[in-house]
C-alpha cells in the first residue's frame, strides 16, 4: 500500500492515536507493509518525528502505568482477601477440593456442582498453602493478579497508557473486589479475558498458535464451569465475522459472489441454529427483561454478520477453507485440556458418568437459581445520561474544554456523595450499568457497519470491535438464570472494554476531559458506594466480623460466632469421623473435616439418606433450618428418622444438632 493511500485514509491525529494504541512490537500487518513499502524514504515529516520520539518513550510509560495499576489492585484486594463470606459458596468449594485431595473424582466418587476442573486447581492450592479457606482466596488472588495485565494490555490497544490504566482500574473495581471468594465465574472471566488478549494479538501477527491459545482458554474455562461455552460461542461468532471480513475487500474476483451461496446457506443456518439454541435455553422464562439482557445482544451480533454477507464475495470452497483455518486451531486448543482432564475418568471407566453428572448438576443448579429476574427494560432511561455524555464527548467540539470536564467531574462528586445516602440515587447509578451491555453491543454493531470493509487500519478496527462486542454479547449470559447484582460483575469488564473500543474508534474530537470524568465517576462509585456494601452477601457494610479461628477457617465472618463452637461439638460427637449435615450446608463437612455418609454434600436422595441413617456408625446429625434453596429442604421422612434414632439434641443458632451415644 502506498503512502498516498494511507494519507488519504488517516489524518495526522488518527495516525498518532493508532500508533499510541499499538506497540512497535505488535504493529498491525497493514502498518508493517506500509513501512516496508516506504522504508527507502527518510522520516522527515513532523508527524513521523513525533511518532519516532513517542515510540522510544512509550514502552517505559506502559510499564510504569502497569506497575502502578498492579500495586493499587494488589494492595486493595489483598488486604480484603479474607472477607465476603457466604457459607455455602466457600463450603462447596472447600469440600469439593478436599475430596479431590483425598483422591476422589468429581461426578464419579461424589456429586460436584460444577464441571470439576476447579476442584483440582483448589486441591493444588491446598497442597501449597494448607487445607483452609484462605488457601482458596490466595489461589483466586494469584489468578486475579495475572488477569490485571491482560485487561491493561487489551485497553492499550485503544488508549494511551495512562487512560488504559484508568480503564483497567475501572474494570477491576466493578468485578473481583465485590466478592473475593474463589467462585468459578471469576475464573471464567479471567480465562475469557486471556482469550481476548490472545486473539487481539492474533489479529496483529496472524499466527495460528494464538488461535490455539485462545482455544486453550476456552477449554479450561469449560472445565471450571460449563458457562465457559458462552466464551466459545462468542469466539465462534467472531471467527465467522473474521472469515467474512477476510473474504471481502478489493481482492474478490468478478463473479465469485455467484459461487458463494453454499457457504452462505451454511453460515446462515449455523447462526440461526445458535439463536434457536439460545431461545430454547431462555424459553421457560423469556419475558421482556430476558429478551433485552440475554437475547437481544446475541441477536444484534448475528444480524450484523448476516448483513455483512452482502459484501463478502469469495467462492464457497475458498470461504470454507478460510473458516476452517480459523476454527480448527481454536477448537483443537479447546479440546486439548478437556481430553487430558478425561484421562482419569477413562482409566476408571466412568466417562459416561462424568458427562451425566455434569449435565444433571448443571440442570439442578439452574433450577435452584431460577428465583430472580433481570432489571426491567423500563429502566433503560437510567443509561441515557451516560450515553448523552459519551456522545457529546465523542462528537461535540464545544464539549471538549477543561471547564466542561471540571463541571462534569464536580457533578460526579455530588452524585457519588448523594449515592452514599440515598437508595434512589444509588439504584439509578447501578441501573445505568446494569442496562449497559445491550446498549454497548448495539452501538458496537452500528460502529462496525459504519466503518465499512476497507482494507488497512479500518479493517483492523472492525475486527477488534467485533471480537469485544461478540464476547460482551455472549458472556453476559452468565447472569442467567440468577441475575442478582454480583452476577453482573462476572461479565461487566468485557462490556467496559467493548465500550472503550467503541468510543476510541468513533471519536472525532481529541478532548478527553469529559471521558476521563466519566471513568473517574464510575470508578469512585464502585470504590466508595458499591464495594463496601458487599453486594454478593448483602451484609451490613459496618457489621462486626469475627475471625473464624479454626484450623480450616481463617476468614472474617459476620453474624456467625457460633460456628467455632458448632465445629468443635460435631467433632467431639463423631468419634468415627462420620457426619450427616442436612439442608445444603457443605461448609460443616469442610470445617469439621468429617466424612459425609452420602455422595452428595448438598442434598442426597431420601432413599440414600434413610439407608445411611439406619447404620449404627453415624453418631451425629446437623440440620440447617434456613436452606438457601427449596430443593435442599429435608423431607419429613428424613427428619422423623433422625428424631427417632438420635434422642439427644441441642441448637446452635440456625443449626439443630442430634446425636446418640
Number of C-alpha atoms within 10 A of each C-alpha: 15 11 11 8 11 16 11 8 13 14 10 11 13 15 17 16 17 22 22 20 22 20 16 14 8 16 17 22 16 17 17 13 15 16 15 11 13 13 10 8 8 8 13 8 9 10 14 15 12 11 17 14 11 15 16 11 10 20 13 12 15 20 12 15 18 21 14 14 22 20 13 13 19 16 12 14 21 15 9 13 20 22 20 24 21 17 15 17 15 22 22 25 26 28 24 27 28 22 19 20 19 9 11 14 22 25 26 20 16 17 23 26 23 26 24 24 21 23 27 20 16 26 27 19 22 21 11 11 15 15 24 20 27 23 25 27 22 20 19 24 20 11 15 23 16 14 20 22 19 21 25 27 22 26 25 22 26 25 24 19 25 17 20 26 27 19 26 27 22 23 25 24 24 25 23 23 24 24 23 25 27 25 21 24 20 23 22 29 26 25 25 29 25 22 25 23 22 21 27 23 19 19 19 19 15 14 12 18 15 22 30 25 22 29 30 25 27 31 27 25 31 26 22 24 22 20 20 25 18 23 32 26 19 24 28 20 23 25 25 20 25 22 20 24 23 18 21 19 17 10 10 15 10 9 11 15 17 12 14 20 15 14 17 17 11 13 17 16 12 14 22 16 12 17 16 13 12 17 16 11 13 17 13 8 15 15 13 14 16 22 18 20 26 25 22 17 27 30 19 21 26 23 15 19 23 17 12 18 19 11 16 22 24 26 22 19 12 14 21 18 13 18 18 15 15 19 21 15 20 27 20 16 23 24 18 15 20 18 12 10 16 14 12 13 18 13 9 11 12 17 17 12 15 23 14 14 21 21 15 16 18 19 12 13 16 14 14 16 14 14 12 11 16 23 19 16 14 10 14 17 13 19 19 15 11 16 15 11 16 18 16 17 28 23 16 15 13 11 20 20 14 13 12 16 21 14 14 20 21 14 13 19 17 12 17 22 15 15 21 14 11 13 11 11 16 19 14 17 19 20 18 19 20 24 23 22 27 23 20 22 29 20 18 28 24 14 19 25 15 11 14 15 21 15 15 18 18 17 20 20 19 26 21 26 24 30 22 28 33 30 30 29 31 24 27 27 25 22 20 22 22 20 22 17 16 19 20 22 27 25 29 23 25 26 26 23 25 28 24 22 25 27 19 18 24 16 17 15 17 15 20 16 20 25 23 17 21 19 17 19 21 20 21 17 25 23 17 15 19 21 19 15 18 20 17 19 14 10 16 12 13 9 10 10 14 14 16 20 12 16 13 18 21 17 22 18 21 19 11 16 15 13 20 16 11 21 18 13 15 25 18 13 19 21 13 13 19 20 26 24 24 27 24 27 26 26 22 28 23 28 25 23 20 19 19 19 21 20 18 19 28 20 20 19 12 14 10 13 19 16 11 16 22 12 11 9 15 23 22 27 23 24 22 21 15 14 17 15 15 11 16 18 17 20 13 10 11 16 13 10 14 21 14 9 17 18 11 12 14 11 12 16 13 13 19 17 21 21 20 15 9
